[in-house]
Amino acid sequence: MSENAPPENSLDPGLYIVATPIGNLGDITLRAVDVLRRCDGVACEDTRVTGKLLKHLGISKPLWRYDDHSEHRDRSRLVESMRTRAVALVSDAGTPLVSDPGYRLVNDCRAEGIPVTALPGPCAAVMGLTLSGLPNDRFMFAGFLPSKDKARREFLEELAGIDATLIFYETAPRLLKSLDAIDHALPNREVAVARELTKLHEEARRGMPPGLIAYYDAHPPKGEIVLLVGPPIEQVMSGNDADMLLADALTTMKTSQAAAHVAKVTGLDRKELYKRAMELRGE
């Protein structure tokens, strides 16, 4: 080996997009650990957060703060460094670029001919989908819901015609407002709230918005949330579908109110629904 040749265990120069745990540190992949050990440095959202992860893994690397607000010249210097160095890009948690910084850096690397590769790993949106039990043959990830009421409502209304499960990220303080907006803008749809994923108090609760609003009003949530909205309910419903909607409505409503609510959202006969609601309640 010549004097100037790189060590045998070094990585080829370029950008390595590395997914990191969203909660449970045991979810780091073997390949991610290998790249973090062998890279020349790590670009990250918050050096304190990434520093804790590397310390847990017994790794010491130069850390460079990078997010989508970084100035162009800082990004240009980082890209230029990848001509001779291997740089790992991580977010604070999960897969970079999925509602996290990185797409400008990836675009600049590709424009400059810098090799880019990605390591699969934890992603809250995908985990929320698999836990929810909502249809997963077609889904759309739409990022964070707008924080303002009017913008949130208009954003949801734009998605009303999409025949797929919709996936959003949301914060705990805004959950009730978002559930209410979904109830009005996307009526007749099941919703799932997935939170504290991979952590001790992991939860995936599913139901119609009124029932979820009542629950989380009484049990204020904490932590980051994946909010999922099922596709529009088909016009022809099975008896099991109607029973499910009735059962959910009965958790927060009187029998007559539950029957009226389900009749409104499904178009089914109110009297028949009332009879079925009485049966479900054992009355």
Kinemage of the C-alpha trace (Angstrom):
@kinemage 1
@onewidth
@group {chain A} dominant
@subgroup {mainchain}
@vectorlist {calphas} color= white
{ca met a 1} P 0.000 0.000 0.000
{ca ser a 2} L 1.386 3.411 -0.935
{ca glu a 3} L 2.009 6.046 1.722
{ca asn a 4} L -0.891 8.215 0.506
{ca ala a 5} L -3.442 5.410 0.093
{ca pro a 6} L -6.504 5.571 2.381
{ca pro a 7} L -6.856 3.021 5.207
{ca glu a 8} L -8.508 -0.249 4.209
{ca asn a 9} L -11.526 0.440 6.444
{ca ser a 10} L -12.226 3.946 5.134
{ca leu a 11} L -15.395 4.789 3.221
{ca asp a 12} L -15.373 6.132 -0.310
{ca pro a 13} L -15.877 9.923 -0.425
{ca gly a 14} L -19.474 11.102 -0.735
{ca leu a 15} L -22.698 11.642 1.192
{ca tyr a 16} L -24.195 8.860 3.314
{ca ile a 17} L -27.800 9.453 4.452
{ca val a 18} L -28.166 7.596 7.756
{ca ala a 19} L -31.474 6.900 9.532
{ca thr a 20} L -31.269 7.043 13.337
{ca pro a 21} L -33.623 5.787 16.088
{ca ile a 22} L -36.888 7.651 16.730
{ca gly a 23} L -36.868 6.627 20.376
{ca asn a 24} L -35.460 3.215 21.202
{ca leu a 25} L -31.689 3.315 20.657
{ca gly a 26} L -31.765 -0.415 19.957
{ca asp a 27} L -33.272 0.364 16.551
{ca ile a 28} L -29.984 1.624 15.114
{ca thr a 29} L -28.950 -0.694 12.268
{ca leu a 30} L -25.621 -2.493 12.064
{ca arg a 31} L -24.911 -0.756 8.767
{ca ala a 32} L -25.649 2.663 10.282
{ca val a 33} L -23.194 1.990 13.121
{ca asp a 34} L -20.580 0.851 10.602
{ca val a 35} L -20.921 4.013 8.501
{ca leu a 36} L -20.862 6.292 11.543
{ca arg a 37} L -17.666 4.606 12.730
{ca arg a 38} L -15.922 4.785 9.363
{ca cys a 39} L -17.046 8.194 8.065
{ca asp a 40} L -14.881 11.326 8.309
{ca gly a 41} L -17.561 13.442 9.930
{ca val a 42} L -21.284 13.831 10.596
{ca ala a 43} L -23.610 16.602 9.422
{ca cys a 44} L -26.534 16.907 11.836
{ca glu a 45} L -29.462 19.086 12.953
{ca asp a 46} L -28.345 19.429 16.554
{ca thr a 47} L -24.815 18.502 17.604
{ca arg a 48} L -26.004 17.872 21.178
{ca val a 49} L -28.588 15.290 20.113
{ca thr a 50} L -26.246 13.523 17.700
{ca gly a 51} L -23.407 13.745 20.209
{ca lys a 52} L -25.472 11.739 22.723
{ca leu a 53} L -26.182 9.050 20.123
{ca leu a 54} L -22.523 8.750 19.133
{ca lys a 55} L -21.479 8.607 22.783
{ca his a 56} L -23.971 5.771 23.336
{ca leu a 57} L -22.379 3.945 20.395
{ca gly a 58} L -18.843 4.635 21.609
{ca ile a 59} L -18.051 6.732 18.529
{ca ser a 60} L -16.199 10.049 18.358
{ca lys a 61} L -16.458 12.064 15.128
{ca pro a 62} L -16.336 15.719 14.056
{ca leu a 63} L -19.896 17.104 14.055
{ca trp a 64} L -21.016 19.830 11.674
{ca arg a 65} L -24.349 21.526 12.267
{ca tyr a 66} L -26.511 21.433 9.144
{ca asp a 67} L -30.185 22.166 8.557
{ca asp a 68} L -32.266 23.622 5.745
{ca his a 69} L -31.634 27.122 7.116
{ca ser a 70} L -27.875 26.770 6.713
{ca glu a 71} L -26.436 29.388 4.400
{ca his a 72} L -25.600 28.438 0.825
{ca arg a 73} L -21.870 29.002 1.333
{ca asp a 74} L -21.846 26.618 4.305
{ca arg a 75} L -23.602 23.971 2.228
{ca ser a 76} L -21.197 24.571 -0.666
{ca arg a 77} L -18.188 24.061 1.597
{ca leu a 78} L -19.710 20.851 2.936
{ca val a 79} L -20.372 19.551 -0.581
{ca glu a 80} L -16.865 20.434 -1.696
{ca ser a 81} L -15.407 18.541 1.268
{ca met a 82} L -17.143 15.367 0.061
{ca arg a 83} L -14.820 15.187 -2.926
{ca thr a 84} L -12.240 13.744 -0.543
{ca arg a 85} L -14.247 12.876 2.597
{ca ala a 86} L -17.119 10.584 3.544
{ca val a 87} L -19.834 12.579 5.322
{ca ala a 88} L -22.807 11.021 7.116
{ca leu a 89} L -26.026 13.059 7.206
{ca val a 90} L -28.367 12.406 10.144
{ca ser a 91} L -31.449 14.109 11.562
{ca asp a 92} L -32.285 14.271 15.255
{ca ala a 93} L -34.466 11.169 14.870
{ca gly a 94} L -35.640 8.995 12.004
{ca thr a 95} L -34.847 9.170 8.309
{ca pro a 96} L -33.300 12.421 7.013
{ca leu a 97} L -35.297 14.331 4.371
{ca val a 98} L -38.643 12.900 5.597
{ca ser a 99} L -39.943 16.198 7.023
{ca asp a 100} L -36.346 16.762 8.099
{ca pro a 101} L -33.417 18.704 6.638
{ca gly a 102} L -31.321 17.448 3.767
{ca tyr a 103} L -32.955 17.757 0.368
{ca arg a 104} L -30.987 20.865 -0.625
{ca leu a 105} L -27.756 19.133 0.327
{ca val a 106} L -28.665 16.035 -1.693
{ca asn a 107} L -29.592 18.171 -4.712
{ca asp a 108} L -26.308 20.069 -4.526
{ca cys a 109} L -24.324 16.843 -4.240
{ca arg a 110} L -25.992 15.391 -7.302
{ca ala a 111} L -25.439 18.614 -9.250
{ca glu a 112} L -21.730 18.463 -8.392
{ca gly a 113} L -21.368 14.768 -9.175
{ca ile a 114} L -20.842 13.782 -5.532
{ca pro a 115} L -21.905 10.163 -4.849
{ca val a 116} L -24.981 9.874 -2.626
{ca thr a 117} L -26.264 6.739 -0.924
{ca ala a 118} L -28.934 6.135 1.726
{ca leu a 119} L -29.200 3.620 4.540
{ca pro a 120} L -32.764 2.466 5.348
{ca gly a 121} L -33.928 2.599 8.917
{ca pro a 122} L -36.492 4.004 11.383
{ca cys a 123} L -39.276 6.257 10.055
{ca ala a 124} L -42.169 7.375 12.264
{ca ala a 125} L -44.581 7.766 9.330
{ca val a 126} L -44.112 4.172 8.165
{ca met a 127} L -44.252 2.780 11.702
{ca gly a 128} L -47.464 4.701 12.391
{ca leu a 129} L -49.000 3.262 9.224
{ca thr a 130} L -48.123 -0.319 10.119
{ca leu a 131} L -49.473 0.041 13.669
{ca ser a 132} L -52.706 1.805 12.693
{ca gly a 133} L -54.355 -1.062 10.861
{ca leu a 134} L -55.639 1.426 8.267
{ca pro a 135} L -55.445 0.457 4.571
{ca asn a 136} L -51.807 0.497 3.481
{ca asp a 137} L -51.982 -0.494 -0.176
{ca arg a 138} L -51.997 3.229 -1.041
{ca phe a 139} L -50.885 6.025 1.247
{ca met a 140} L -49.702 9.610 1.076
{ca phe a 141} L -47.312 11.269 3.499
{ca ala a 142} L -48.142 14.986 3.747
{ca gly a 143} L -45.739 16.162 6.455
{ca phe a 144} L -46.769 18.548 9.219
{ca leu a 145} L -50.245 20.056 9.186
{ca pro a 146} L -50.323 23.887 9.073
{ca ser a 147} L -50.522 25.509 12.509
{ca lys a 148} L -53.157 28.127 11.607
{ca asp a 149} L -56.819 27.057 11.624
{ca lys a 150} L -57.753 28.400 8.176
{ca ala a 151} L -54.614 27.071 6.498
{ca arg a 152} L -55.085 23.681 8.160
{ca arg a 153} L -58.696 23.407 6.977
{ca glu a 154} L -57.830 24.429 3.409
{ca phe a 155} L -54.887 22.023 3.331
{ca leu a 156} L -57.095 19.123 4.395
{ca glu a 157} L -59.827 20.064 1.913
{ca glu a 158} L -57.273 19.896 -0.910
{ca leu a 159} L -56.588 16.265 0.018
{ca ala a 160} L -60.241 15.217 0.258
{ca gly a 161} L -60.314 13.574 -3.170
{ca ile a 162} L -57.282 11.358 -2.623
{ca asp a 163} L -58.327 7.714 -2.270
{ca ala a 164} L -55.548 6.686 0.083
{ca thr a 165} L -54.568 6.702 3.739
{ca leu a 166} L -53.169 10.126 4.603
{ca ile a 167} L -50.247 10.462 7.001
{ca phe a 168} L -49.342 13.636 8.886
{ca tyr a 169} L -46.969 14.670 11.640
{ca glu a 170} L -48.508 16.697 14.457
{ca thr a 171} L -47.607 18.115 17.850
{ca ala a 172} L -49.463 17.195 21.035
{ca pro a 173} L -50.769 20.745 21.781
{ca arg a 174} L -52.441 20.943 18.341
{ca leu a 175} L -53.901 17.426 18.227
{ca leu a 176} L -57.467 18.305 19.276
{ca lys a 177} L -57.734 21.149 16.748
{ca ser a 178} L -56.416 18.906 13.995
{ca leu a 179} L -58.859 16.115 14.843
{ca asp a 180} L -61.718 18.617 14.738
{ca ala a 181} L -60.515 19.950 11.375
{ca ile a 182} L -60.318 16.404 9.984
{ca asp a 183} L -63.853 15.690 11.197
{ca his a 184} L -65.152 18.640 9.171
{ca ala a 185} L -62.872 18.603 6.110
{ca leu a 186} L -62.611 14.811 5.707
{ca pro a 187} L -65.891 13.440 7.102
{ca asn a 188} L -66.726 9.767 7.472
{ca arg a 189} L -63.125 8.656 7.826
{ca glu a 190} L -61.410 6.592 10.466
{ca val a 191} L -58.432 8.224 12.137
{ca ala a 192} L -55.481 6.789 14.040
{ca val a 193} L -53.225 8.566 16.514
{ca ala a 194} L -49.791 6.970 16.903
{ca arg a 195} L -47.526 8.478 19.529
{ca glu a 196} L -44.437 7.818 21.655
{ca leu a 197} L -43.374 5.307 19.002
{ca thr a 198} L -40.757 2.740 20.105
{ca lys a 199} L -40.849 4.221 23.626
{ca leu a 200} L -42.239 2.916 26.911
{ca his a 201} L -45.710 4.465 26.496
{ca glu a 202} L -46.147 3.686 22.790
{ca glu a 203} L -49.761 4.051 21.679
{ca ala a 204} L -51.760 3.588 18.482
{ca arg a 205} L -55.398 4.557 19.086
{ca arg a 206} L -57.946 4.347 16.280
{ca gly a 207} L -61.502 5.579 15.872
{ca met a 208} L -63.687 8.360 14.501
{ca pro a 209} L -62.622 11.942 15.302
{ca pro a 210} L -65.352 12.705 17.901
{ca gly a 211} L -64.373 9.688 19.975
{ca leu a 212} L -60.672 10.506 19.751
{ca ile a 213} L -61.326 14.151 20.661
{ca ala a 214} L -63.225 13.063 23.763
{ca tyr a 215} L -60.448 10.675 24.775
{ca tyr a 216} L -57.553 13.076 24.311
{ca asp a 217} L -59.481 15.923 25.905
{ca ala a 218} L -59.655 13.754 29.024
{ca his a 219} L -56.133 12.348 28.578
{ca pro a 220} L -53.918 15.157 27.195
{ca pro a 221} L -51.231 13.567 25.028
{ca lys a 222} L -47.498 14.100 25.177
{ca gly a 223} L -44.745 13.495 22.676
{ca glu a 224} L -44.587 13.638 18.909
{ca ile a 225} L -47.558 12.285 16.990
{ca val a 226} L -48.219 10.541 13.699
{ca leu a 227} L -51.787 11.307 12.645
{ca leu a 228} L -53.347 9.014 10.041
{ca val a 229} L -56.628 9.400 8.159
{ca gly a 230} L -58.163 6.426 6.379
{ca pro a 231} L -59.411 6.670 2.781
{ca pro a 232} L -63.013 7.670 2.069
{ca ile a 233} L -65.539 5.044 3.127
{ca glu a 234} L -67.116 3.276 0.172
{ca gln a 235} L -70.797 3.872 -0.440
{ca val a 236} L -71.663 0.219 0.131
{ca met a 237} L -70.847 -0.635 3.726
{ca ser a 238} L -70.871 -3.982 5.416
{ca gly a 239} L -72.687 -4.630 8.668
{ca asn a 240} L -69.338 -4.900 10.422
{ca asp a 241} L -68.335 -1.441 9.172
{ca ala a 242} L -71.540 0.092 10.525
{ca asp a 243} L -71.105 -1.734 13.830
{ca met a 244} L -67.592 -0.377 14.159
{ca leu a 245} L -68.757 3.194 13.593
{ca leu a 246} L -71.633 2.741 16.008
{ca ala a 247} L -69.419 1.222 18.682
{ca asp a 248} L -67.036 4.150 18.428
{ca ala a 249} L -69.841 6.713 18.559
{ca leu a 250} L -71.435 4.992 21.553
{ca thr a 251} L -68.316 5.623 23.633
{ca thr a 252} L -69.151 9.339 23.765
{ca met a 253} L -72.815 9.637 22.705
{ca lys a 254} L -76.262 8.510 23.736
{ca thr a 255} L -77.869 5.774 21.648
{ca ser a 256} L -80.046 8.127 19.605
{ca gln a 257} L -77.152 10.548 19.050
{ca ala a 258} L -74.847 7.738 17.923
{ca ala a 259} L -77.441 6.458 15.447
{ca ala a 260} L -77.997 9.963 14.066
{ca his a 261} L -74.255 10.567 13.732
{ca val a 262} L -73.576 7.316 11.875
{ca ala a 263} L -76.638 7.869 9.652
{ca lys a 264} L -75.294 11.294 8.707
{ca val a 265} L -71.827 10.086 7.775
{ca thr a 266} L -72.890 6.894 5.998
{ca gly a 267} L -76.317 7.595 4.545
{ca leu a 268} L -77.713 4.457 6.205
{ca asp a 269} L -81.204 4.330 7.685
{ca arg a 270} L -81.315 6.036 11.070
{ca lys a 271} L -84.022 3.779 12.526
{ca glu a 272} L -82.141 0.623 11.594
{ca leu a 273} L -78.959 2.063 13.065
{ca tyr a 274} L -80.809 2.925 16.274
{ca lys a 275} L -82.042 -0.679 16.588
{ca arg a 276} L -78.513 -1.958 16.020
{ca ala a 277} L -77.094 0.511 18.545
{ca met a 278} L -79.569 -0.739 21.144
{ca glu a 279} L -78.412 -4.295 20.458
{ca leu a 280} L -74.761 -3.335 20.789
{ca arg a 281} L -75.526 -1.717 24.131
{ca gly a 282} L -77.494 -4.749 25.236
{ca glu a 283} L -80.644 -2.700 25.780
